[in-house]
Amino acid sequence: MDGHNDIDLQICQSMAAIMSSRGTPSRSRFAQMLAAEQIKRGQTDREVADKHGWLQQTFSRWKLGSLPRQHMFASIAEFLGTDESAVRELVEEAQESAASAKLPSVTAFGAARVYGRVTDRKDGKYVFDAFNQGRKRIPDGRYAILIDTKIMEPALPVGTKAWLDPAIWPTPGNEVLAHARGGAAWIGRLVGVSGRSAEIERGGSTMTVRDVEAVHVIVLSERLSGAN
């Protein structure tokens, strides 16, 4: 990258196997139907999610191409005004399409904008200011953050940049950014998600992030040349 002769890029190890085996989620008829129904109702992501007992992030990811698990089919059918079998068919159709997807190239992240800033280096805490005329704090599409904390070293060195993809479903072991209500977010390695809480590990200790609105996976990061 320009101005970083001593830096190269790496796909985060926890994501390389996942993305190459699953493919990157792509927009499907299922995702289009969710978006169309939301527009029809005139509701925000949060309003839709709260009404149906989902995380806001979960609904946002479905629209971007991620797929729900079977126990969610009933509530999705209620939202779409259809039955579970129709939802199952839509999901299976999307799965078949996603199966042939390939790992995105590094250039796909080139235009991603940097969001957020570190406010507590010791705690690995970020703050995301409101944007889009104050209506949003959490990006929907791919974006980048600056690593200005040592809490994730050596995986994510200070002074580098990392890219996140909200469309990727987070799984334990992923390096993530857990977004909480009000614009605060914490970086760490995901241990698990339960309801509106996420447990992450960093620096040899774990913490629980509460009032979680999104858990975004770090899929690409800069690496200092010569670093182990």
N, C-alpha and C positions, 0 to 999 in steps of 0.2 A: 504494500500500500504506500502511497505517496508520503514521504517524510518518515517512514518507518523501515529503514533498510535493515534493522536488526530484528525485525518481527516477521513471522510468517503465520500462516493460518492452519487451523486444525479443526476437523469435525470432532465435537466432543465424543469421547470414547463411549460414554453411556448411550449416545444417540446413534452412533454409526451402525451398530447391529440392528437396532430397532427400525431405523428408517430404511435400511437396505432390505430388510426382510418383509416389512409391512408396506413400504412405499409411502410417499408423502400424500396425506389426505387431499383429495381434489374435490371440486364442486360437483355435486350430483343432483339428480332430480329430487332426492330427499331434502337436500340443503335448500334448493330453490323453493320447494313447497313450504318449508318452515319460514323462509324470508317473506314469501308472498302472503302467508297467513298473518304474520306479524304486521305487515303493512296494512292489510285489510282491517286489523283490529286497532291500528294506530297506537301500539304499545311499544315501550322501550324494552331492551333486553332484560333489564331488571324486573320490570313489571310482569313480563311473561314468565320469567323464572320463578319469581316469588309466588305467583298464582298457582303454579304447577309443582312446587316443591323442588325445583332444580337450583343448582348454583348458576349465577349469571354467566360465569365462564363456560359452564357446560353448554348452555344454549348457544352462546356465541361461537363455540368451537364446532357445534353441529352445523351451523350455517356456513362455516369455513371449510367443512369437509370431513370432520371427525364423525365417528359413528357411535350410536348409543349401545348400551348393553341391553340384554333382553328384558330385564326387570323394569326398564324404562318405557317399554313399548306401550303399555296401557295409558300412561299419562300423555305420551306423545299422540296416541290415537285420539284422546279426548281433545287435545289442542287442535289437531287437524280436522276433527269432525269425521273420523273414519274408524275402522276397527283395527285390532292388533294384527290381523293377518295381512292387511294392506301395508301397515308399517313394516312388518317383517319382510315383505316383498321389496319394499323400497330400500331397506337396509342391505338386503342380499344383493340387490342390483348395484348399489354403491360399492359394496365389498368387491364384487367382480371387477368393477372399473378400477378401483384402487389397487388391486392386486398387481396390475401391470405398471404401476407408477414407479419412477426411478428416483434415486437420490438426487436432490436438486443441486445444481452447480453452485460454486461459491459466488459466481457473478449474480445469482438470483437475489443475493442479500445486499448487493452493492448500493442500491438506492434506499436501503432501510435507514430511517431517521433515528437519531439518538434521543432517547427520552430519559427522564429521571435524573436525580443527582444523589450522591451519598451525603447523608446528614449525620451519621454515626459510624465512623470507620471501625471502631472496636466491635460494634454489634452487627455490622453488615447491613445497616438500614438505609434504604433509599426513600426519597419522597418524589412523587409524581405530581407536578402541577396540573391544574385544569387546562384543557385545550378545547378546540372546537367550540369557541364562544362560551367556555365554562361548563359545557355539558358533559365532558368526559375527562377521566384521568387515566384510564387503562387503554392502551392501544389495542386495536382489533387485529391488525396485520403484523407482519414481521417488523421488528424494530431492534435497536441496539442499545446497550448500556455501556458506560465507562466503568472499568473495574478500578475503584479508588479505595479499596479496602484489602487488607492482607488475609482476611478470614478464610478465603478459599484457596490460598496458596498451598501447594505449587500448581494446582490445576488451572487456576485463573490468576495470573500474576498482576500485581498493581501496575497501572499504566497502560494496560491493554484494553481491548474492546471485545465485547461478547454480543452475539446475536441471538434473539429469541423468536420462536415461532408459536403463536397462540393456537395454531391448528393441530399441534402435536399433543396427543393425550399423555399427561405426565404419569410416570410409573416410578415406583421406588428405585432409588439409585440415580435418577436423573439429576443433573445440576439445574436448579430452578430459581425463579424469582416468585415468591409468594406475595400476592397483592392483597392487602387488607382494606377495609372500608376507610375512606378519608384520604387516600392517596399514599399511605405508607406501604412499603414493601421490604421484604427481607430475602437475602440471597442465601442459598444453602443447597445441600444434597437432600432430596426428598426421601423421607422415611415412610410417610403415609398421609392420606387425607381421610378425614372422618367428618361428615356433615360440613359445617362451615369452619373447620379447623384443619390446619396442615402442620405436620411435624417435620422439621428439617434438622439436618446435622451439619455443623461447621466447626472447625477448630477443635474437634474431639468432643464436643458437647452438643446436646440437642435443645431445641426450643420449639414451643408451640405458637403458631401464628393463628390468632382468632379473628372472627368476622371476615373470613377469607372470601374474596370476590373472584379471584383468578389465580391459577398456578401456571406460570408460563415456563416452558422448557428452553434451556440454553442449548442450541444445536450447533453453534459454530463460535470459535473464539480465536483471538490472536494468541500466538505463542512466542515467547522470547527465543530467538535462535540460540541453540546450544543448551536450552533448558531440558532437564530430564523429565 
